[in-house]
Amino acid sequence: MNQSIISLREKLDATLNTVSTISELENIKVEYLGKKGSVTALLKNMGSLSPEERKSFGSEVNALKNYVEQAISEKTAILQALELQKELDAVEDFDVSVPPVLEHGSYHPITLVQRKCEEVFRTMGFVVEDYSEIVTDYECFESLNIPPFHPARDMQDTYYLDNGQLLKTQTSAAQNAIYKKYRDALINEGKPIKAVFPGRCFRNEATDACHENTFFQMEGVMVGKDISIANLIYSMKTMLSEVFENYDLKVRLRPGFFPFVEPGFELDISCQICGGEGCPSCKHSGWLELCPCGMIHPNVLKEGGIDPDEYTGFAFGLGLTRLVMMKYGVKDIRDLNSGSLTAMSQFIEDK
Ligand code: DAH
């Protein structure tokens, strides 16, 4: 074997015996195998040899290269094991019976309130449906009695995709699909449609403490024979009493306009801060505006394949984000989407 190869091997063996850290090993690796390393230099010199010498020397250098690689990787494994052992020795006094001091994650206040609402509606026989955040113009507007150029569109500018679809501005965008999904059971089996569908909505709006471009709503519909405003009031009152855990909670309806309901209402609840006596939160009126709703417009039912002469229904669009702000006293809507654990952990109920 070539003398220079033998002495490189011996030198490597000797150095590896004295190495005690991974970073030293890294340096040795560079010293031998790096661009300017000694093994690399041998390979470079091969050009000056005769073809026969080159063949035998080449295979010796390759064997050396493999030897160096293997020796370094074996040593790495030994050092890693030693380092792990050192760490383990350092926690020798570790007591497995001491509870860990880990920070636990928790649900976002919107998730908590959404789940509570879903639970209450389920007990009243509603199904909970999920729906896409990207919808068509037909779903978000036209099927809801909002034709192109209707002024109601001005208040709901949103983000449009290149293919003409849009980020939904309201959970009402799922109404048409829900009617189509359940109308056969309604018409053939007489089963009323009872569904809630929570979702994230988007509007192209400047943000401030009360407005966000991204927020959550929960839409609900009930369609059947003789469904009336009484059903609407009962359902909303039951749900809100449970969410606020206040069974004396009062609701009232005021007229409101939305193209997809007739008549349309704004549903107010008695102020949960002053109990209805009047305070700054309710602008001294004793009432808080909470949920727009109404009796589903005949055109909307027709568009969903349901005969408005035979069936009636109510719909509501509960602002979940708003409900959360009221329930937990959140003053700035932007905190809810901030991802700030400090801001959010104040409102956590269920860890
Ligand atoms: N989708 C309406 C909005 O976001 C809210 C709404 C109003 C929903 C009345 C309804 C309703 O279902 O009946 O402004």
Boltz pocket constraint, residues with backbone or C-beta under 6 A from the ligand:
constraints:
  - pocket:
      binder: B
      contacts: [[A, 169], [A, 170], [A, 171], [A, 172], [A, 219], [A, 220], [A, 258], [A, 260], [A, 261], [A, 264], [A, 265], [A, 292], [A, 293], [A, 294], [A, 295], [A, 315], [A, 316], [A, 317], [A, 318]]
      max_distance: 6.0
